[in-house]
Amino acid sequence: MTAGAWFALLTTLLFHKGSAQFLNANCGSVSSNQTVSPYPWLAIIELPTKKCSGTLVNRNYVITSATCVFDQKIATVRLGVFDRSKLGNSGYNYSEEVFQMQSAYVPEFYNQTTRKNDIALLKLSNPVVYKDHIRPICILLDNSIVKIYDAIFAIRWGLRKKKNMFPGPKLSSPKSFNSRMCREVSQICAGYKTNCVEPGSPLTKSVVYSHYIRLVLFGIQSYGTRNGCVYTEITSYIDWIVRVVLEVDIVW
């Protein structure tokens, strides 16, 4: 391994073992402004033939499912959307911002048939400027500080609705968790089939850390079965996420 690679590896390890618990320290905060979405990290990903959900994780990357973007060359990412029915109205000061996908990163062993490793990171064409209505969600580097399957919430746009998508994102609380539905340990099985139509939509949880409430990403919707939803579990891919986001090219 070259000296440069050793330095990159050391940087990554320090990033993991340091005092920071999150991928981005400035993450998961909830604005008190009632005109701002409580989900300022939620993204809409538009492709030539479909739409998916995504989640902003830092200034340069949105996370989604590999199912959404695999083999796609063009994608538009919309951030800052709260109520699409009000866009363009006077008095509605917060508008969406549009980015193009510069590149997409998918794990080497993603399997389109089994949906194994169904996760992707999209690098945006330009860095995001954080505002009240556009902020990243938290990704835990150490999941030992929270019980993962306690009070998790799913958020979606209704992008696959036959008529129009929801004007704003909808929140639901999966009541059923069934590990037998999952083919892989890196999956979370929860919710109901009717809510499993939006690849890339986030599974989140509120976490109290250092006396503040943070919203943390735990899963990305992969696919639905007749029994419920299957999500890709974020904590199983922390090392991969860190390497991509920090742009570290290391052979492990």
N, C-alpha and C positions, 0 to 999 in steps of 0.2 A: 504494500500500500504506500502511495506517495505521501510526502510530507503534507501536501495540501489536503489530501484525503484524511490524514490523521487529524489535522486541525479541524476540518469540518465535522469529523466524528466527535471530537472532544467538545466542540461547540454544541452539538446536538445533545450529548449526554449532560452537559451542564444545564442546558435548557430544561431537560427533564428533571434533574435532581435539585435544581435551585429552589428558591423560596416561592416562585410563581406556581400557582396551581392550575392556571389556565393558559391556553394557547395564545390568547391575546388578553393582556391585563385590562384593557379598556373594553370590556364586553358585558353583554347580558343585562345592562342597566335598563330600568323601566322609567320612561318619562312621565311626569305628572301632567303634561299638556294633554288635554282631552281631545285635541284635534289631531294628535299624532297616533299612529298605529301602535298598539302594545307589542307588536311584532316587527320592529324596524329592521330586522335581519332577513325577513321573508322575501324571496325573489320569485319572479316569474321567468321561466326560461322558454323562449319561443324558438322553435325549429321549423324548417320548411313544411313538415307534415304533422306536427304535434306540439303540445305544450306540456311542460313539467314544472314542478316546484323546485326551489333551491334555497339555500341558507347561506348568508354572508358570514364568513369566519374571520376574515381580516381585510385589509385594504385592497388586496389583490385577488382573493379567491372566494368562489362560491362552491359549496359542496352540494352534491345531488347524487342520484343513482346512476350507475354505469348504463343501466337499461335506457335511460333518457338520452344520453349523448354518445353512446358507442358508435363509432364509424361516422359520426356527424362532423362536417367541416365548417358549418355555419350555424351560429346561435346568437340570439339577442337576449340579453339579461336585463330585466327591469327591476329596479329597486325603489323603495320609498313609496310604494303604492299602499294606500289605506282604504279609500273608498273610491272605486273607479267611476261611480256614478256622479261624483262631484268634481272630477278633473275638468279644468277649464272654467269652473264657476268663479265669479268674483267673491272674494272673502275666503276662498280656499287657498291658503298660502303655501301649502306643501304639495309639491309635484313630484312625479316619478322622474328618475334619472335612468338613462338608457346606456348600456355598455355592450360592446361586442365581445364575443369569446375569442381570445387570442390563441389559446390552446386548451386541450382537455387531457387530463391524466387519469388513467384507469389502471387498477392493479393488474400485473402481468397474468395472473391466473383467474381473471374474471371469466365466468362460464355463462354464456347466454342461455343455455338450456336449463341448468340447475339454479341459475342466479347466484351462484357462489361468488363472493367478493364483489357484490353489487354496490359499488361506491365509486364516485368520481369527483375530481376537483377541477373546476373551470378557472383558468387564469383570465382575468378581465383585461380588456385592451388598454384601460387606464386605471390608475389607482383611485379608490373611492375616497372622497372627502367626507369624514363623519359629520353628521348633523343629528338633530333631534329625531328625525324620521328615517335616518339611515345609519344603523349601527350594527356591529357584529354580535353574534350569539357567543356564548362561552362554550369551549370544549375543554373538559377536564383532562389534565395530564395524569392525575392520580384519582381514580374512581373510588378509592377506599374511604373518602370522606362523606359518601352519600350512599344510601340504599337505592339502587338503580330502579327497581320495579315498584316504587312507592309513589303514588299520585303523579303519574305521567300523563301528559296532555298531547294530543295530536292536533296539528294545525294544517288546514288545507284551503285551497281556493275554489275547488269545484271546477277545475279546468276541463274535465271530461264530461261535463253536463251536456245533454243534448241541445239545450237552448242556450242560455247565457251563463257564464260563470258567476259566482257570488260577487256582489259589488265589493265586499271586503272579506278578509280571511275568516274562516270559521274554526272554532275551538271545540274539541270533543275529548271526553275522558274515557279511554278504553277501560272497561270493567273486567274483561276476561283475558287471562294470560294462560297460554297452553303451550308448554315447551315441546310437547309431542308433535306439534305441527312443524317444528323447525328441523331442517335437514342438517344445519351446521350450528356449532356452538357460537358462531359469530352472528347469530340472528336472534331477534326478539319477536315472539309471536303474540299478537294482542289485537283486540278490537273485533270488528265485525266486517263481513264481506262487503257490505254496502259502502263502507268508508275506504275501501282499498282500490281506488281508481286513479290515484294521483302519484306516480313515481317521483321520488325525490322529496316528498313532503316530510316535514320534521316531526319527530317525537321528542318532546321537551319536558323539563322539570324545573321548578323553582327551587333554588338552593340558597340557604343562608350561609354566607361566607364573610368573615371579618365584619359582622354586624350589618351586612348589606344583602338584599335579595338579588340574586343573579339568575338569569334564565340559561339553562345548560342544555345542549343538544346531546341526546342519547341514542337516537335512531333515525334512519332514513328509510322511507317506505320503498320496498322493493316490488312486491307483488301480493296478490290476494288469492286465497283458496276458498273453497266452500265453507271452511271453518273460521276464516278470519284473515287478518293482515300479517304479513311477514315483513319485518324491518331489518335492515343491516345495522348491527350494533356498533356504534362509533368507537367504544372503548377497545374493541378488538383491532382497530386500525390506527391507533395513536401514533405508533412509530412511522408508519407509512405517511400519514397526514403531515407530521412534523417534517419529514424529509422533503416532501413536495413543497410545502409552504415555505420552508427555509431554503428551498432550491439547493438541497444537498444531494450530490450524486455519489452515493456510496454503494459498493457491492458488499452485501452482508453474507 
